[in-house]
Amino acid sequence: MEPFAEILKESKIFANRDALSPHYLPDNLLFRDKQISSIVKALTPSLKGERGRNLFVYGKTGTGKTSCVKFVMEKLRVMPEIRAKISYINCRIYNSRYRVLSKIMSDHLPIYAKRGYGIVDLYERLISWIEEDGKVLVVIIDEIDIVKDLDDLIYTLTRANSDIKAGGITIVGISNKISFKEDLDPRSISTLYENEIVFPPYNSLELAAILKQRVEIGFKPGIIEQSMLNLIAAITAKESGDARLSLKILSKAGELAEEEGRKEISQKDVETAVKSAEEEVAYDLISTLPEHQKLVIYAISLLTMQGSRYRKLTEGEENYLFSGEVYDKYVAVSNSMSKEPKSSRWYRKYISDLEMQGLINTYESGKGMRGHTKLIKLMYSPQKIKATVEKNLFRESEAEGKTGKEGNAGKEGNAGE
């Protein structure tokens, strides 16, 4: 029974582990007063029961977008004079138009969220519910760019405002990519009529203050020195300004100290936690990539494991791949999954996006290596990336009842291509 007794022992390090989670909402969100005020101002007409403009909130991961929107919503929920109804939708889970509509119905009319109702039925019932008393529904769509049929979703929600005789729907979209609308159909963009708020990354001083705020709640006294918080903040600010990464490093450092039975976090704990946390964030990021970016990085992982067919030409180039062979592999994987591969122009954009997010590295080769070409290198374990994409993409296809060629893609990958 000793191992089980160990589980129940009081922690020497942590006072409240939840406070170190990026999902924890403190009573005060530091350095985001301006953004919170902008969100409230943009939503004021909707909250009064009037049709307002849609709101789009942009910023890199860990800049406080979701926390600020949730903070505003939590404050508003307890105000009796607020006339709007609110639905928060996490698109990592609800990643299609049907799932988004089902979640809205589950929040407000749960009897209609059961399986069996089609999109038209849900849409008509939603409109009737809004028209009953002229209410406004505020739909918060977090990581909106992940929705697979986003054009259809936006068209449905914006079209509803034309069909609703009294009341309306306001969209609050949250995205890591300010450019995500470039992928939308022009007709969808023309219906949005939105406000926009862009969240800047945190700097090192801000990150250090955020960490100190969480340490005071999450750790017991004297566990970590301010110099260690400054170190975590400096490392994270240099990389991305991502508060989530800072918190992940802090939490991991605490776990390392606790595993060794110490009551203080050392610099070594922090340095070890940095490497571990960066990998975890990378694999989390891959899970949120749009479908075709997932297929591209999947192709890169397969080729990295297999080895470039031009490996003799890239000898001494640290396992770089030729951009052309990666594109060919991406096309093959897409076809095996019955997905229409994008053009080479879109492929180049995906490569640029993956590099910007730190998942790959590229450089232009000099003359003489099959001419002038781009070389690509994966920055993380190909085996882990392959497993992450398969878990994400292929299991999702199975859950939706898709079989056939997709299954062959998974088997092809498992064969070690």
Residue, then its C-alpha position, 0 to 999 in steps of 0.5 A: m500500500e506504500p505507493f498509494a499512500e505516497i499519492l495522498k501525501e501533501s505536496k512540499i512544492f505545490a499549494n494549488r496546481d490549477a493556478l499554474s494551468p493556462h486555463y486558470l482565470p485569476d481575479n486580475l489579468l495583468f497587462r490586458d486592461k486595454q484589450i478587455s475594454s476593447i472587447v467590452k466596447a465591441l460587444t456592448p450593443s449585443l449585450k444590450g440586446e441589439r444587433g452588433r458587429n462581429l468581433f475577431v480577436y487575433g494574436k499568437t498562442g499564449t497572448g491572453k486572447t481566450s483568457c480575456v474573452k472568457f474573463v469578460m464573459e464570466k463577469l457579464r454572466v452574473m449581470p442580470e441586465i445582460r440580455a444576450k445568451i452566450s455559447y463558448i465553443n472550443c474548435r479543437i473539439y467542435n471542428s465542423r459546422y454541424r458540431v458547432l450548431s449542435k454545441i449551441m443547441s446543447d447549451h440552450l436547447p439540449i433536447y435538440a442536440k441529440r443525434g438525428y437532427g440535420i443542419v437544417d432542423l438545427y438552424e430553423r429551431l435556432i432561429s425560432w428560439i432567438e425570435e421567441d423574445g428577440k434575444v441576441l446570441v453571442v457565439i464565441i468560436d475559439e480557434i475558429d481557423i480549425v473549423k473544416d467547413l469554415d465558409d459554410l459555418i460563417y455563411t450559416l451564422t451570418r445568413a441567420n441574421s437575414d432570416i431572423k425577424a427579431g434578435g440576432i447572432t453575434i460571432v466572436g472569433i478567436s484565432n492565432k492567425i491574423s491571416f486566416k481570413e485569406d483562406l475564406d471565400p470572398r462571399s463569406i468575408s463580405t458578410l462578416y462586418e467585424n471589429e478586430i483586436v490584435f493581442p501583442p506578445y508579452n515582453s519579459l517584464e510582463l511574463a515575469a510579473i505574470l509568473k510571480q502572480r501565479v507562484e503566489i497562488g500555486f506554490k508554497p512560500g520560498i519555493i522559487e527565487q525571483s531570478m528563476l522567474n526572470l530566467i523563464a520570462a527571458i527565455t520565453a520572451k526571446e522565443s515567442g512571448d508565450a505566457r502558456l509556455s512560461l507557465k508550462i516551464l514553471s509547472k514542469a520545474g516544480e514537478l522536477a524538484e518535487e520528484e527529487g524531494r527538494k523544497e526549492i526549484s533550481q536553475k537546472d530544474v528550469e533548464t531541463a523544464v525548458k527543453s521538455a516544455e518546448e517539445e510539448v508545446a510543439y506537439d500541441l501546436i501540431s494538433t491545431l494545424p489546419e488539415h493540409q498543414k498537418l498533411v505537409i508536416y506528416a509528409i516531412s516526418l515520413l520522408t525524414m524517417q525514410g531518408s531523402r532520395y537525394r541523400k547523397l546530394t545533401e551529405g553533410e546537410e543534417n538530413y535536409l529534404f528537397s522541397g520538391e520531394v516533400y511536395d510529391k510526398y504531400v500529394a501522395v498522402s493527400n490522394s491516399m486519404s481522398k483529399e484534394p492536394k493543394s497547388s504548389r503555391w499553397y504548399r509554399k505558403y504552408i512551408s512558410d507557416l510551418e517555419m514561422q511556427g518553429l516546426i521546421n527549418t529551411y534554407e536556399s541551397g547554393k548553385g550546383m545542388r540540382g540547381h537553386t532549391k529550398l531545403i527543409k529540416l524537421m525540428y522535432s522527432p519525426q516519430k512523435i510528429k507522425a504519431t501526433v498527426e495520425k492520432n489527430l487526423f486519421r482517428e478523426s476520419e474514422a470517428e466520422g465514418k470515413t474508411g477506405k483510402e484513409g486507412n491505407a494512408g495510416k498503414e502506409g505510414n506505419a510501414g515506416e515510409 
